[in-house]
Amino acid sequence: MRSMTGFAQGRFVLDGFSINITIKSLNHRYLDITIKGSGVSNEIEKIVKDVFKGKILRGKIEVLIDIFDSKKKDWDIKFNDNLLNGILDKVLYFKKRYKSELTLSLDSLLKIPMIFHLDRLNGGFSVKENNSIRNSVKKVLKEFIKSRDEEGKSISDSILECIGKIDENLVPLQKGSHEFEKEIYLKYSDKIKKIVSEYDIDEKRIIQEAAILAEKNCINEEISRLKTHTKRLKNLVNNKKLGLKGKESDFLTQEMLRETSTISAKTGSMKIHEHILLIRREIEKIKQQVQNVE
């Protein structure tokens, strides 16, 4: 089981340039990868997506790549003089109009979109450079997956602990269900006898009707399904194969909550309700945990 949140970063000094790579992720229903940073091109984006393919299944992934090329001749730096002059004219206008000490630092100017543009003179990286970038991304991705796996292990342990507590409460719950069913049968049997006391009704018929009514309030079927769901969830957590476990786990917790709601609606036994409340508390804990599972 793997978490959807993770973080990793690395800095690599390569032949003629260096590269900083940061990968972080948050919960998301689907796989959403955003790649940004200085020096990022369509070519770099393709490399990153190829490296990620099949290794990450879900999550909102942000990949930040900053490339620092030490070879000045490889870069064509262009400034948008017309845009810069227009901005400075506006700043001067506001200073005169409001008589303020309004200033605009060079750092602020460079952050304005379209002020300057960078292009590599050779149109991109060489095959060797691309391979170096690919290997760098692979190394950071490996650490990123490791961080997700470590958090996933913690989530797995927590879920298994909750399942253990659910199983503990299912034992007395099942035992109490038999006692409850017997009580319901006797209750309906006495009630039917009082209603039809003036009539000549066969005792077998009364027993049959009481048994039918008691069966409608029987919770054994819901308990059995609840046990099946917990067993399935436990197998899912312990399964080492990579897959979309988060979605299936979330589905199972919803089904488990539905079964507990049905049991609560069917019975008025305080003992059964006590165990159901304890089971629901553990299911809610699991539900919160699986929201973060890939």
N, C-alpha and C positions, 0 to 999 in steps of 0.2 A: 504494500500500500504506500502510495507516494503523495506527499502534500502538494498543493498548488502554489504555495508561497515558497520563495527561495531567493537566494542572493549569492552572487559570485563576481569577482573582478580580477583583472590581471593586466600587467603592463609588460610589453615585449619590445626589446630593442632588436630590430632586424637590419638587414643590409640597406643602409641609406635612409631608413625611416624607423620611427617607433610607433607603437599602437597601444592605446588604452581601451580595454573592453570591460564593460559592466553589464551584467544581466540580472534583472530582478523581475519578480512576478507576483501577481495577486490572484484572488479567486475570480473565475469567470466561467460561464456556462459552456463556452466553446474555446477554441484556440484562436487567440488574437495576438499576433506578433507585430510590434512597432519597432522599426530600426531607424535610429537618427544619430546625428553627430557630425563633426567636421570631417570632411573628406569622404563621406558616405556617398556612393554612387549606385546606380542600378546594378552594376557589376558586383559591388560589395554586398548589396542586399540579396542578390541571387546566391552568393557564396554562403551567407548566414542561413538562409532558408533551406539550402541543400544540406547543411550541417545539422540543422534542427529536425529535418524531415524524419518522421517515425520515432523520434526520441522523446518528444513532448506531445502530449495528446490534448491537454486542456490548460487553460489559464490565460491571464492577460500578461503577456511577456513584453518587457521593454528592454531593448538592446541598445546600449549607447556605445558608439565606436568613435574614438578620436584618433585620427592619423596625423602624425607630425613628420612631414617630409623634410629632411635636411638638405636636399638637393634643390637649390633655388632655381636652377635652370628648368626644372620640371614643372614650374607653376607659372600660370599667366594670371596676374592679379589686375582686376579692373575695378575702378571706382566710378560710381554714377555721379559725376560732377553736377549735372543739372538738378538732380534730386537733392543733393547735399546743399547746393546754393539756395534752393527753394526753402528747405527747412531752416537754414540760417537766417534767411530774410524774414520768415515768420517769427522766429525767436526775437530778432531785432525789433520787429513791429510791436510785439507784446511788451518788450522792455520799454519802448518809448511810450506806449499807450498807458501802461499801468505804472510806469516809473519804478519798476521793481529791479531787483538784482538777479534776475533770472539767468541761470547759466546752464550750459549743456556740455558735459564733459566728452572727451574723445571716446571714452569707454561706452557712454550712452549712445553716441552717434553710430558706433560700429555695431550696436545691437539692433539698429533699425533695419528692417528687411529691405533688401535690394540696394543698400548703400554700396556694398562691394560684392564682387563675385570671383570665385576661384575656379580655375580650370587647369587640369594637367595638360601640358603641351603635347605629350605623346598620346593623349586620349584615354589613358588608363594605365593600369599596372601590368607588368610583364607576367608571363605564366609562372615564373619562379616566385615573383612577389605575391601573386594570388595564392599560390600554394602555401607560402609562409603565413599569410593572413588566415587561410583556411585552418591551418594547424593551430594557430593562436586561438581562434574561435572554438575549436574542438577542446582545447585544454580548459578554457573557462567554462564551457558548457559541461564538461565532465565534473568540475567542482560545483557547478550550479545544480546538477542532477543529484550530486552527493548531498548537498544541503537540503534538497527536497526529500530525499530518502531518509535522512536523519530525522527530520520533523515528522515524516510519515510513520517512522517506527514509533515515535512517541504517541502519535494518534492511534496507531494500532493497539499499543499496550493499554491505552485508556479505554478504547472500545471493548477489548477483550475483558477488561476488568468490569465494565458495565454489564456485559453479557453474562459474566459469572454471577453477578448479583441478581440478574433477571432469572437465571436458572434456579438460584436458591429460593426465590419467591414462588417459582412455578410449582415446586414440590408441595408445599402446604396448600397452594391454591387448588391444585388438582385433587388433593385429599378433601379439602373443604367443599369442592364442587359435588362430590358424591353425597356428603351429608346434606348439602343444600337441596339437591335433587330429591332426596328422601323426604325432607321437610315439606317441600312443595307438593309432593305427591300426597302426603298425609293431609295437608291443608286443603287441597282441592277435593280430596275424597270426603272429608268431613263436611265441606261446604256443599257438595253435590247431594250428600245424604240429607242435609237439612232442607235443601230446596225441594227435593222429591220425596220427602218423608210421607206425604199424604198419598202418594201413588205407589202402586205395586211394581217396583222396578227391580230387575234382576241385579243381584250383587256384582256379578261379572261385568255387567254393563257399566256400573258405577266405577268399578276398578279400571275398566278400559278407558273411560272418559278422563278419569283422573290422571292416568298414565300419559294420555295424549297431551293434556295441558301441562303436565310436568316436563314432558319432552320438549315442548316449545320454549321452556325456560331453562333448558339444559345448556350448560356452558362448556361442556367437554370438547365440542367441535372447535370452539374458538381457542381454547387452551391448546389443543392439538396443533392448530395452525400457527399459534404463537410460538410453540416449541419448534415447529418446522422453520419459521422465519429466523429465529435466533441461531439455529444450526446452520442455515444457509449463510447468514451474515458472518458467522464465525469462520466458515470455510472460505468465504470471500476474503476476509482479512488475512487468513493464513496462506492464501494462494500467492505464490511468489511471482507468477506470471504478470507481465505488464498489461494493463487493460483499463477501461473506463470504470473503475470500481466505485467512484464517487456517486455516479448516477444510479447504479444498482443499489448501493447502500442506502441512498436517500429514499428510493422506492420501498425498500424493505422496512425502513423505520416508519414510513407512512402507513404501511400495511399493519405493522405491529401496533401502532397507535389506534388504528381502526378496530382491531380485534379487542383491545382493552376497553374501548368505548362501548362496544357491543356487550361485553361482559358486564360492565357497570350498569348498562341500561336494563339488562335482564335480571340482575340480582339485587336484593335489598340487604344481603348479609353484610354486616359490618366487618367481619373477619376477612371476607373476600375483598371488600372495598379497600381495606388497609393494604393488602398485598398488591392490589391493582395500582394504588397510588404510588407504592414503592417501585413497581415495574415501570409505570409511566415516567417517573422521575429519571430512571436510568435510560429509557428510550429517548427522552428529550436531550439528555447529555450526548447520546450517540448522534442524534440528529444535528446537533450543533457542530460536532466534530467532523461528520462526513461532508459538511458544506465546504470544507477545505481540502477534500480528497480529490485527486486527479481522476 
